[in-house]
Structure formats: structure tokens, C-alpha cells
Amino acid sequence: MKNLIILVLLVGLVAALFTTRPQQADFEKFAHSRNLIDPQPTASQTLVQSLEQKAQSYVGTNISLVSPTDSLLKKCTYQNDMLFTNVQENGQTIYTGIAGHWFQRGSGAAATPASK
């Protein structure tokens, strides 16, 4: 009887994980709500460099309508497994989604600013 109860609970756990597995649209909402790539200047930029970058955007020479988060989402690939979802960038897993939550893994683009 004890083994039957354990089996029923295990099947219920697997079913719950399968039905709450996040999808690609869930990661896109997560990425936009958290602003995974911060467009702020890094500490290594000097004041002059940050002012030059801002001046270029005012002049209109370097205006981009695509946000850094959208460019990250275009580079990502999604690997849906039975119980979880992996988000990969350049072959490295940067996020894993399980039970309706996203967990950061490794040092992906979310940990470093966008490269130029």
C-alpha cells in the first residue's frame, strides 16, 4: 500500500512539472520584465565615452529601434524537454525554466552587458 501511495505521488509530481513547464513566450515576458541586458554604461567607460555615446544617439547616427533585450531574444534558442526548458545563447545554457520559474545558469549575456 505504501508503494502505491508513493507511485501516485510521483506520477502527480511529474504531471505537475510537465504542465507548469515554461514556454518561449514565458521567457520573453520574463526577459522584458527584468531587462536582462542593462543598457547603462559600464564602470569601465569614462565620462567622456558615455557622453560621446549619448551625443551620437542625439545626432541620429546610431539610433537603434531594437532594444538590447530583443536582440538577446533573437540570438537565443529554446530546448523544451519533458519537465523543463533550457534557453541557450551561443551553445551555452543561460536560463533554465522549471515549475513556472526561471533560474539563471552560468555566465550568459544576462550577467554581462551587450557586446559592441
C-alpha positions, 0 to 999 in steps of 0.5 A: 500500500505504501508503494502505491501511495508513493507511485501516485505521488510521483506520477502527480509530481511529474504531471505537475512539472510537465504542465507548469513547464515554461514556454518561449513566450514565458521567457520573453515576458520574463526577459522584458520584465527584468531587462536582462541586458542593462543598457547603462554604461559600464564602470569601465567607460569614462565620462567622456565615452558615455557622453560621446555615446549619448551625443551620437544617439542625439545626432541620429547616427546610431539610433537603434529601434531594437532594444538590447533585450530583443536582440538577446531574444533573437540570438537565443534558442529554446530546448523544451524537454519533458519537465523543463526548458533550457534557453541557450545563447551561443551553445551555452545554457543561460536560463533554465525554466522549471515549475513556472520559474526561471533560474539563471545558469552560468555566465550568459549575456544576462550577467554581462552587458551587450557586446559592441 
